[in-house]
Amino acid sequence: MQYEQICSIIKEYAIDSERVKDLDIETILQYGARIMIILLINPLHEFAHAWSAHKLGDDTAKQAGRLTISPLAHLDPAGSLLLLLFGFGWAKPVPVNPRNFKNPSQGMMLTAIAGPLSNLAAALVGMIGFQMISGVTQGSSLYYLAILLYFFIVININLFVFNMIPVPPLDGSRVLTYFLPAQAQIWFMKNQQYFYIVVMLLMITGLLSTPISFIGNLIYRMLAFLTSWIPPVL
């Protein structure tokens, strides 16, 4: 079962009012994937930040009890609720002290990018599992597992793209500032609140969903291509 098949099935459910029961199952699977993200992947995302900072010389997150994959250490009530309802949210930010890094700018960049890369890695693992059961027939129990994995992959990819937007407090801002000249870094940090407001307005109006979906679709297809050699085992 490939990306086009999944999309066509989802669209078919969305426009066929006689398949309300199936649509409910699909909705349940979508929320199930979001719960997996909240309880498993968001903690992994924050753990990746904490682990990277620890390896680079900053134990602030470790001392705060954040060097763990336990959901209880990372859950943010508001961010978790938004992710559950809308598919975008956040966990509790990991504390980092750049003064503990040998190279503060590089340390912040590497620590920041570790989080989104964990989402990309999770999407890759999900795609591997998806490819392994891609031969299942529609209506079987494994077919619904394939749909769950699809949502899991898409949400992780979208979180990767969203977090890499180069606007504070998103991780991408730390990556961008590392590559900017000193004067540009100062200007960027002085005006970061305005960039943040613009991004929030784009999110609220839905204008940001189109570029995120476009880039996310490209990444999905890239991961599907990279794992296309994996034969279905079921």
C-alpha positions, 0 to 999 in steps of 0.5 A, spaced: 500 500 500 503 506 497 502 513 499 497 515 493 493 509 495 492 511 502 490 518 500 485 516 495 482 512 501 482 517 506 479 522 500 474 517 499 472 516 506 471 524 507 466 525 501 462 518 502 457 519 507 455 512 507 461 510 510 461 514 517 463 507 521 469 507 517 470 514 517 470 514 525 475 508 525 480 513 521 478 518 526 480 514 532 486 512 528 488 519 527 487 521 534 491 514 536 497 517 532 497 523 536 497 520 543 503 516 540 506 522 539 504 526 545 507 520 550 512 517 546 515 522 540 515 529 544 518 526 550 523 523 545 524 530 542 526 533 548 530 527 550 534 529 544 535 536 546 537 534 553 542 528 551 545 533 546 546 538 551 549 533 556 554 530 551 556 537 549 558 539 556 551 542 559 548 538 564 542 543 566 537 539 563 540 533 566 540 536 573 532 538 572 530 531 571 529 532 563 535 527 561 529 521 560 524 519 555 519 519 561 512 523 558 511 525 565 518 529 565 516 533 558 509 533 558 506 540 557 498 541 558 497 546 553 501 543 548 499 536 548 492 539 548 493 542 541 497 537 538 491 532 540 486 537 537 489 540 531 496 535 530 501 541 532 503 542 539 509 542 543 512 539 550 515 542 556 522 546 553 528 543 555 533 548 559 539 549 556 545 554 558 549 556 553 555 558 557 557 551 559 558 549 551 565 550 549 562 553 543 556 556 545 553 558 538 555 551 535 552 548 542 546 551 541 545 549 534 547 542 535 542 542 541 536 545 537 537 541 531 537 534 535 529 535 537 527 535 529 532 530 527 528 525 532 522 527 529 525 525 522 528 519 525 521 517 528 518 518 521 523 513 518 522 508 523 514 508 521 516 508 514 520 502 515 514 499 519 509 501 513 513 498 508 513 491 511 506 491 512 504 494 505 501 488 502 495 487 507 488 487 504 483 493 505 479 491 511 484 487 515 487 488 522 494 490 519 490 495 514 488 499 520 495 498 523 498 501 516 493 507 516 495 508 524 503 508 521 501 513 516 498 518 520 504 517 525 509 518 519 505 524 517 505 528 524 512 526 525 514 529 518 510 535 519 513 537 526 520 536 523 518 541 518 514 546 523 520 546 528 525 547 523 521 554 521 527 559 523 523 563 528 524 563 535 522 559 540 522 554 534 528 550 533 530 552 526 531 559 529 537 556 533 540 553 526 539 559 522 542 564 527 549 559 527 550 561 520 548 568 520 554 573 521 554 577 528 551 583 526 545 579 522 544 575 529 544 581 533 538 584 528 535 577 528 534 577 536 532 584 536 526 583 532 525 575 534 518 577 537 515 580 530 517 574 526 514 570 532 507 574 531 507 573 524 508 566 524 503 565 529 498 569 525 500 565 519 498 559 523 491 561 525 489 563 518 491 557 516 496 560 511 502 556 514 499 549 513 500 549 505 507 550 505 508 545 511 504 540 507 508 541 501 515 540 504 512 535 508 509 531 502 516 531 499 519 529 505 514 523 505 516 521 498 523 521 499 522 517 505 518 512 501 523 512 496 529 510 501 525 505 504 522 502 497 527 496 497 524 493 503 519 487 501 512 486 504 513 481 510 505 481 511 
